[in-house]
Amino acid sequence: MAAVSRASLQSDLANALEANKRLTARIRQLEKRLSSRLGESVWAESGLGAPVAIDQLQRQIAPLEQDLAEKQGELDERTEELEAARAANRELTRALNQPNSHS
């Protein structure tokens, strides 16, 4: 079994921290959406209701926000993959450059 290097552990930690940031942002987004929906529900139940134009715009915003969240997730995944590849490349380069590593 190969020994785990400090660099790979640091890379794993960095990836976990980034994943944590993404999850925190997603939770905030969902909390905001829930708050908005609850507010809309209370507003509608009050009998005041939102003007049609605002209601239509809000319905258009929801899928756009979802698309944005998905694209951000994809970008974050690619960034993680790039960082992991860079870390692996650094480790391999370091291993190749160490004297007597080819014995």
C-alpha positions as CSV (number, residue, x, y, z in Angstrom):
1,M,0.0,0.0,0.0
2,A,1.4,3.4,-1.0
3,A,2.2,5.9,1.8
4,V,0.0,9.0,1.8
5,S,2.0,12.1,1.2
6,R,1.7,15.4,3.0
7,A,0.9,17.0,-0.4
8,S,-2.0,14.6,-1.1
9,L,-3.4,15.1,2.4
10,Q,-3.2,18.9,1.9
11,S,-4.9,18.5,-1.5
12,D,-7.7,16.4,0.1
13,L,-8.1,19.0,2.9
14,A,-8.3,21.8,0.3
15,N,-10.9,19.9,-1.7
16,A,-12.9,19.1,1.4
17,L,-12.8,22.8,2.4
18,E,-14.0,23.9,-1.0
19,A,-16.8,21.3,-0.9
20,N,-17.8,22.7,2.5
21,K,-17.9,26.2,1.0
22,R,-20.1,25.0,-1.9
23,L,-22.5,23.2,0.5
24,T,-22.7,26.2,2.8
25,A,-23.5,28.4,-0.2
26,R,-26.2,25.9,-1.4
27,I,-27.8,25.9,2.0
28,R,-27.9,29.7,2.0
29,Q,-29.5,29.6,-1.4
30,L,-32.1,27.0,-0.3
31,E,-32.8,29.0,2.8
32,K,-33.4,32.1,0.7
33,R,-35.7,30.3,-1.6
34,L,-37.7,28.8,1.3
35,S,-38.0,32.2,2.9
36,S,-39.1,33.7,-0.4
37,R,-41.7,31.0,-0.9
38,L,-43.0,31.3,2.6
39,G,-43.2,35.1,2.1
40,E,-45.1,34.6,-1.2
41,S,-47.5,32.3,0.5
42,V,-48.2,34.7,3.4
43,W,-48.5,37.5,0.9
44,A,-51.0,35.6,-1.2
45,E,-53.0,34.5,1.8
46,S,-53.2,38.1,2.9
47,G,-55.3,38.8,-0.1
48,L,-53.0,41.5,-1.4
49,G,-51.2,39.2,-3.9
50,A,-48.4,40.3,-6.2
51,P,-49.0,42.1,-9.4
52,V,-49.0,39.7,-12.4
53,A,-45.7,41.1,-13.9
54,I,-43.8,40.6,-10.7
55,D,-45.2,37.1,-10.3
56,Q,-44.2,36.2,-13.9
57,L,-40.7,37.6,-13.3
58,Q,-40.2,35.6,-10.1
59,R,-41.2,32.4,-11.9
60,Q,-38.6,33.2,-14.6
61,I,-35.9,33.8,-12.0
62,A,-36.3,30.5,-10.2
63,P,-35.1,28.3,-13.1
64,L,-32.3,30.8,-13.9
65,E,-31.1,30.6,-10.3
66,Q,-31.1,26.8,-10.5
67,D,-29.2,26.9,-13.8
68,L,-26.7,29.3,-12.2
69,A,-26.3,27.0,-9.2
70,E,-25.7,24.0,-11.4
71,K,-23.1,25.8,-13.5
72,Q,-21.4,27.0,-10.4
73,G,-21.3,23.4,-9.2
74,E,-19.9,22.2,-12.4
75,L,-17.2,24.9,-12.3
76,D,-16.3,24.0,-8.7
77,E,-16.0,20.4,-9.7
78,R,-13.7,21.2,-12.6
79,T,-11.7,23.5,-10.3
80,E,-11.3,20.7,-7.8
81,E,-10.2,18.3,-10.6
82,L,-7.7,20.8,-11.8
83,E,-6.3,21.4,-8.4
84,A,-6.0,17.6,-7.8
85,A,-4.2,17.2,-11.1
86,R,-1.8,20.0,-10.3
87,A,-1.1,18.5,-6.9
88,A,-0.4,15.1,-8.5
89,N,1.8,16.7,-11.1
90,R,3.8,18.5,-8.4
91,E,4.3,15.2,-6.5
92,L,5.4,13.4,-9.6
93,T,7.7,16.1,-10.6
94,R,9.2,16.2,-7.1
95,A,9.6,12.4,-7.2
96,L,11.3,12.5,-10.6
97,N,13.7,15.2,-9.5
98,Q,14.8,13.5,-6.3
99,P,18.3,12.0,-6.5
100,N,18.4,8.1,-6.4
101,S,14.7,7.9,-7.0
102,H,15.3,5.8,-10.1
103,S,17.1,2.9,-8.4
